[in-house]
């Protein structure tokens, strides 16, 4: 009798192992692994080697910012919904991390930085808790438009690092630069940011994008600085568009204006940094060249030189770029004296 039970137990385990292997194969073939769910790591000035997580099936955001680098927002929403399943994401990330370890590619953070707003994903807390099992710190980059929501605040509490967007504290400027969903209320967002900053225990940073002739006056920056002083935060970053924006007029402020703002920030806004010099763009990948490239470009355009260096480092042919352009997967876009490869709207 004991032998019969042992054989049944072994057969059951073999069936389970076979199912798990088939599931792993299916995951590797899924669009989530090949296309957009996990990308990089990308070398970041603030987070080191950051493995990007994109749970959005298409670009879904609360805003349609004029400087957005991943195109227009076809689905502007304030309703939280589930994106890809947490289990599927976990399996895909596990496979990616195994490949990265095999190639000795380092990871400092796993970062939720989708081509949309990460807090729209109702699975965010569950995703963070599952991915934390891999032993890496978790970061979330949010536009802060839903931070007033108690459930969103609760979800973000599980992250080690949260970056919130504060482009202005002037409602008219907010409407102009961020083009928010009509249901959003600006003062409610500001109140939510302040409340969250006082309860969050991790590293909290803010980011302000300065756009020419929009929010680049000393008056605007002074008002932002006064609001930042109310927050319990680590560092506030002021940046400028360094990649092709959706609107051609969303350009960096002039050099004299940047110089004036830099001096003001250094003298008047503690724990702040001005980041207006493009960092060296470096990104990595452990899968097929085409899939890795499309995954990175789905989240952000990259300099042409960085893309070519990536392909060469993987032993690939530059000819792949011509094929992707011909297939309308990517496009080559000029911006501010340089060229960038960007995901094509027909592909995203």
Buried (B, 14 or more C-beta within 10 A) or exposed (E): EEEEEEEEEEEEEEEEEEEEEEEBEEBBEBEBBBBBBBBBBBBBEBBEBBBBBBBBBEBBBBBBBBBBBBBBBEEBBBEBEEBBBBEBBBBBBBBBBEEBEEEEBEBBBBBBBBBBBBBBBBBBBBBBEBBBEBEBBBBBBBBBBBBBBEEBBEBBBBBBBBBBBBBBBBEEBBEBBBBBBEEBEBEEBBEBBBBBBEEBEBBBBBBBBBBBEBBBBBEBBBBBBEBBEEBEBEBBBBBBBBBBBBBEEBBBBEEEBBEBBBEBBEEBBEEBBBBBEEEEBBBBBBBEBBBBBBBBBBBBBBBBEBBBBBBEEBEBEEEBBEEBBEEEBBBEBEBBEBBBBBBBEEBB
